[in-house]
């Protein structure tokens, strides 16, 4: 299965080792979570020398399998205090896999503030001074590194937020155009990379051999069917390519579950101004790109490039969650201002969800007015200036609420809620409460059956069926993350009887195995067990599997409340 590359960030040394038996056959989230459980003391300080930052390509990464280029990053989270996996597209996953690297592990912590960059290629590893990249934003970092090491090189870097070790700091990956449009956003992993004084990682697979596939013909047949499923599904083949993830803006608003003005109502009256249709229209009129993959081999292509009113590049990877967090949540209705806030987050290296929710909390606390986009831009800009107020906003919603004395803060395990109100999308709410990751829509996307009618239909306004929905999705998602597949393939998998069997066929053909769909689901369960065990060791209890008390308020327009008991929620991860 390849080798582990361990880099001691204090000594600036590296070693390659054969993948230990305990990690054999693992990749992506399965490897990052297992290694963190085994090698990181659960009670350690997330920014201390005993934490480790692990990157792992998925089990299928590096192959021709469609949408298999996602990379998992894992560590103890500075934001939640528990285990964290965050995955992203980009070039790095496939390149690490082709270099035979199952996991890249950053260990220890330098005594000095000198930053380094890491260069990985077929000839080995170099650890070099970061030089003039220190205090630079991710746009500048990636432009310089692509100029030096070549276009289409895999790059991961941190911006000013990561250097300041802020709790909402992300690790950005270079997108298909060499810009920081892809993010390991959630959980503050950019702060862990900053604590280890690593500014950037460059991965170049030029000259590396292709991955061996044990049964090429069987793999080709299975992958052909896989591509057909993805292209023929109405979500992955039509909606996402046409409008990106922002296709959800009108859908979620109509369902009455778009959190507006800090979760006061489920509908935003100015929704058309920030809709996916408006975004797509702006992109076409201004010469941007409406349909683009987040990594090579993507056939869904839900990413994009968004230009300003003058036709100049403004941001890329402009996602639904970002549009909601800086839009309906704050009541900002100017899409260009929201796009600028997205750009700043990519440049400084910040999770757009936790930062957007933090901006809303700042409005709640009277720091800036509701709906004032320019004030939000000015406030967020303070992160790049290393200003004290920037350190507050850049540390996420919970920290901002504590600083301002605001009690209405939508977090679970200290991580900000994404763009679905749990009172009117209850399957998603169960995931927020119970996932080891903190509030995270991608950990078990209940929107599928609650709102979109994918994989069946379960009433989003009632409790019935939503615990089982979240449980099944959390298990399946962990397996998908381990495989290195994009989460969005779940739409096609849920609506095709041969979806999961086809994944099994590709893995079997790749490695010469005889896995069944049940084996893949058992892998997902094992990942969750490892994560739950780490959090237990870190001091988490059942009391952490709950939502803030203000969710007992009725949510318009459906007048629903969060009505799950602790006993209800305990059943979610009982398997």
N, C-alpha and C positions, 0 to 999 in steps of 0.2 A: 504493500500500500504506500510505499514511499518512505521518506525520512522526516524526522523533526529537525527543524533548524532552531537552535536555542541561541539567543544573543544576550550576553551579559552587558547591560547598559552602563554599569559602573566601570567594569574593567575594559569595556569596548573590545570584547572577544566573542567568538562564536564557535559553535560545534554542531556538526551534523551527527545524528544518531539514528540507528534503525528504530522504527516505530515500536515502542514497547508493546508487549503482548496485551496489556490492559487497554491499549488504544487501537489494537489491530481491527481493521475493517470499519473504523469510524471516520467520519468527515463532517465538515460544517459544524452545525450546532451540537451534534452528538459528541464531537471531539472537544470543542471548546468547553462545554459544560462538564464533561467527564474530567478533563485535565484540571479545570479550576477546582472541582470538588476534591480531587486527589492531591493537588499540589499547593493550593492556596489556603492558609489558615482562615477559617470563616470569620474570625473575630479581628483580623488584621485591619489596619487603616487602609482604605482604598488607594490612597496616594503614597503609601509607604513602600518600603523595599520588598515586602513579602507578597504584595499583590503581583499578579502576572497578567500581561496582555497577550491574548492568543488570537491568531488569525488562522482560519482553516478553510480551504476550498471544499466544496461539497463533494460527496462520493462520486457524482457524475460529472463534475467540472473538468474541463479540458477535453471532453468528448464532443462529437457533433450533435449531441442531444439538444433539441431546441430548449431555450430558456434555462440552461443549466449553469449559468455563469455567476451565480450569487456567492459572495464571500461572507462567512461568519466571523465576527469579532467578539471576543468574550473576556470578561474580567469580573472582579468584584466591583460593583457600581458605586461611585461616589455619590450618586443621586439617591438610590434606593437603600444602599447598605447591604443589598443582597446580590445574588448572582445575576449576570446580565449577558445576553447575546443580542447583538444587533447586526443585521446583514444588509448588504448593499450590492448594487450592480457595479459595473466598471470593468476594467481589464484584469485586475490583479488575480482574481480567483483562478481563471483559466491558465494564466501564466505561471502561477505557483504550481498548479497541478502538472503542467507540462515540464516543469523543472524537477518534478519528482518530490515536491515538498508537501507533505500531508498537513503539517502545522508549523507556523512561525511563532515562536514564543519569546516575548521580551521580558527579561527577568532583572531583578535587583533595581538599584536606583543610584545615579551618580551623586557624588558629594558636591560637585560644582554646578553652576548654572549654564555651563557650556552645552550647546545643542549640537546634535549630530544628525546626519542623514545616513540611511542604510541603502546600499546598492546591492541588488541580488541578480545574478545572471548565471549562465551555464558554467562560467569559470569559477564561481565562488561568491564571496561576500566581501564588500568593503564597508567600513564604518568611517565616515569622513566628517570633518567639521561642517556645520551648517552655514557658516559664514554670513553673507548678507541676506540669507533667507530668514534670519531671526527677526521677529516682530513684523514680518511681512504677512499679508493676507494670502489666502489660498489661491486666488487668481494669479497673483504675481509668482508665487511659488511654482505653480504648475506650468505657467508660461516659461519660466526659466529652466525648469527641469526637462520639459519637452524639447526646448531649444538645445539643451546640452546632451541629452541622452536619446533623443529621437522621438518622433511622433508615434502614437499608439503604444508607448511604453506605459506600463501600469504604475500609477502613482497614488499613494495615500499620504495625506498631510494634515497638519493641524494649523489653525490660524491663531489669532490673538487670544481667543477664548481658551483654547487648549493650553497655550503658554501660561495663562493666568490660573490654570487648573480650576476653571469654573465648572459648576456641577452640571450645566446643560451643554457642555462642550462636545462637539462631534468630531469624528474623523471623516474627512472628505476624500472621495475618490475621483480621479479624473474621468470625465464622461467621454463619449465618442469624439468630442471636439477638443479634448484637453482642458476642459473647464471643470471647476469643482461642483458639478451638478448632481453628484450621487453621494449620499451621506450614510455613514454608520451613525445615525442621529441620536438614538434614544439611550439614556442611562449614563451619560457623561463620560463615555470611553475616551473622548478626546482629552479629558483631564488626566486620565491614566497615562496616555501617551506623552502628555506634557510633563507629568511627574517624572517620567523616565528620560526626559530631555531628548526625545526623538522628534525632530521637526517633520521629517518626511521619509518615506520608504519608496524606493524605485525598484520595480521588478521588470526585467527584460528577459524574454524567453527566446530571443533570436538564436538560432542554431540548435535549439533543444529538439530532441526527437518527438515524434507524435506519440501519444499514449497508445499503449498496446490494448487492443480489444480482442478478447479471446475468440468471439464468434462474430466477425464483421457482418456477415450476411444476416444473421438473426437480429443484430443490432440495427442494421439498416431498415429492415422490415418493420421493427417495432417503432423506430423513430419516425418512419413515414406515417404510421397510424397516429403517433403522438402529435405530429404537426397538423394532420387533418383535424384532430379533435380541437386543437387550439384555434385553428383558423375558421372552423365551422361553428364555433359557439358564439351566440350573439353578444356576449360580454367581451370575450378575448378576441373575437374576430371582427367585431363591428364597433361597439361602444367605446372601448378603450383606445383603439387606433384612431378613431375620429376625434375624440375630445379629451383623451388622456384620462387620468383619474378624476379630473374635474367634471367628467360626465355625471358624477354623483351629486353635484351641487343641487341641481333642481330636483333630482330624485329624492334625496334625503330631506330637503326642505319640504317637499310635498308630503312626505311621510310624517312630518311633524317631529322629527328627531334631530334637527340641526341646532345645536346649542347656540343660543343668541344672547348677547349682552351678559356674558358670564353665566350661562346656563339658567337664564330666567324664562325663556320660552323656546319652543322647538321650531319656530319659523322666523325667517329674516325677511322683512318687508321689502328690502332692496336687493333681493337675491338675484334678480336678472342682471344687475350690474357686475356681479362677480361669478356668473355662471360659466360652465364649460363651453356653452354655445358662444357667449360673449368673448371668452378667451380665444376660442378657435377663430372667430371672425377677426379679432385684432391681429392674431398671428398671420392670417392670410393676407389681410390688407397691408401689413407692415413688412412683409417679406421674411417672416420667421419660418420655423419648421413645426408643423403640427404633429408629425408622426415620426418617431425616432426610437431606436432601441436603447436600453440602458447598458447593454453589453453585447458583444458580438454573439450572433446566434439567436438573438431574440426575434420571435416571430409575432409577438403581440404589439410591440412598439408603441407603448403608451407615454413615452417621454416626449419632450418638445423643446423648442427654443423660442423665447418670447422677446420681441423687440419693443422699444418705446415708441412714442408718437412720431419721432423723427426717423424711424426705421433703423435705429441703432440697437445693437444687442443690449439686452437688459438682464435677463436671467434664463436659466434652463432647468429642466426637471421641475417644472412649476406644477405642484401637486395639489390635489383636493384638500388634504390635511392642512397644508400651508395656507391655501386660500381661505379655508374656514377659520384657522387660528387667528390670522391677521385681519380677517374680514368679518363674518357674522359674529364671531366671539367678541370682537372689539367694537363692532358696528361701523368699521371703516368700509366704505363702499366704492372707493376708487381702486380699480384693479391694477393700475400702474403703480400706485403707492404700495399696494400689497406685493407686487413684483419686486419693487425696490427693497422692501423688507426681506423678501426671500433672498435677494442677491447679497444683502449684508450678512445674513445668516450663513450663506455658503462661503463668503469671503472670510468672516471672522471664525467660522467653524462652530456653528450653534445648531442644536436641534430646533427646527422651526415649530414643532408642536409645543414643547415646554416653553420656548421663548415667546411664542404667540400668546399662550395662556398667561404667561408672566406679564405681558403688555396689558392684557385685559385686567389682570389683578392690580396693576399699577393704576389703571383707569378707575377701578373700584376703590382704590385707596386715595384717589384725588391727586395723584402725581401729575397726570395729564388728562385732558378732557376726553370723554367718550367720543369715538368716531373721528378723532383728529389724526389723520394719517401722517401729516407732516410732523406733528409732535411725536408720534411713535417712531418715525425715522430718526429724528433728532435724538431721542432717548436711546434707541438701539445703537446709534453711532458711537455712543459713549463707551461701548465695549471695546471698539477698536482704538479708543484713546486711552485705554487703561485707567479710566476714571472710576472713582468709588461707586457712583450710581450705576455704571456699566457692570461692575462686579456683582451688584445686586440682581439686575435684570438677567445677566448671563448665568446666574446660578439657578434659574428656573422659577416656576410658579410658587412652589412651597416656600422657598427662601424669600422670594419677593413678598409673599403674603406675611411671613413672619416679620420682615423688616418694616412693613407698613401697618401691622396690626389688623390685617384683613383676615376674616374668618371664612369668607366665602371663596374657597380655593378648591377646585376640582382636581384632586390627586388621589391615587391609591398607591400605597407603599412609597409615597413622596414623589411619584411620577405623574405628570399632568395627563388628564384625560384627552383622548383624541376626539374626533368630530362627530360623535354619535351620543346623544343623551341616553343614559342607561334606563331612564324611566319610560321611554317609548321605543327602546330597542333593547329589550331585556336580556336577550341572549348575549349581546355585546357587553352589557353591564355585568353579567356573571363572569365573563372573561376578565374585565377590569379588576373585579374584586379578588379573583382566585389565582390568576396566573402568577407564577413566581417572578415574572418580569416587572411587576408594577403595571399600572394602567397602560395597556398596549393592545390596540385593535388587531395588530397582525398576529398576536399570539393565539387567537381563536376568533375568526372573523364572523361573528353571529349575524352580521348584515346579510349574509348569503340567504339563509332561510327566513330571517325576520323581515327583510325589505325586498330583496331581489327575486325571491322565489326560486333560488338555485339550490338543488339538492333537497327539494321539498318546500313546504310552507309551514312556518310556526309563528303563531300570533305574537307580534313584538310587544303587545300591550298587556299580555297576561303571563303569569309565571309558568304555566303548564308547558313542559317540553323544553324549556330553555336551559335548564341545568344539563340535561343530556346533550343538547345541541352544543353548548360550550365545551363540554368534556370531549366529545368526539372531535370537534374542530381543533382543540388544543393538542390532542394526540396526533392528529393528521398533520398539523402545522409543524410540530417538532420533527416529524419524519421528512416533510418537504424541505425544511431548513437543513436537515442533515444531508439530504441529497444534493443541495446546492441549487434547487429549483426555485424559480420565482413564485411567490405566494399566489399570484393571480392564476397559475395553472389550476388552482383548486376549483375554479368555476367549471372548467371543462371536466375535471376529474369527478366532481360531485354529480354531474349530469350525464355521465357516460359509465355504463356498467363495466366497460373494459378499461377505464381510466387508471385505476390503481394496478390492475394486472399488467397494463402496458409499461408502467414504470418498473415493475418487477422484471418484466422481460428485458428491458434495456439494461438494468443492473446485472441481471444474470448473464446476458450476452457479453457485457463488458468484462466481468470478472470470472466467468465460468462457474457460476453458482446456481443454486436451485431454490432461491427465495420464493416464498408465497406472499400474497398481499397481507396475510396475517403476520408474517415475519416483519414486514415493513411497519405495520401498526405497532407491533411489540417494540420495535426500535424507538418509535415515538414515545411510548410509555416509559421506556428506560431513560430517555432524555429527561422527561418530566420528573421522574423519581430522583435522578441525580440533582436536579435543580431544587426540588423541594427539600432534599436532605441538606444541601448547602445552606439554604435559608434557615432551616431548623437549627443548624449549628451556629449560624450567625445571630440567633436569638429571635427569629420570627415565630409568632404563634398564630393561632386561629383568629386572634383579635386583629391581626393585620389584613385578614381577608374580608374587608368591609369597605363601604363607601362613606364619604363625608355625610354628616347628619343632615345637612340642608337638602339632601335628595329626598327627604321625606315630604318636602313641599310638592304641591301639585304642579305639573308641567303643562302649560297650554301648548297646543290646542286640545289635547286628548284628556287633560286633567288626570294624568297617571302619576303614581308615586313609585319610589323604590321600596318594594315590600317583601324582599327576600330575608328570611331569618338566617342566623348563623348555621342552624341545622340544615337548612336548604343548601347552603353554599358548601358545606362540608362534603356533600355527596359528589361535588364536581370532580374532585381529584382522588376519589376513592376507587382505585382500580388495581 
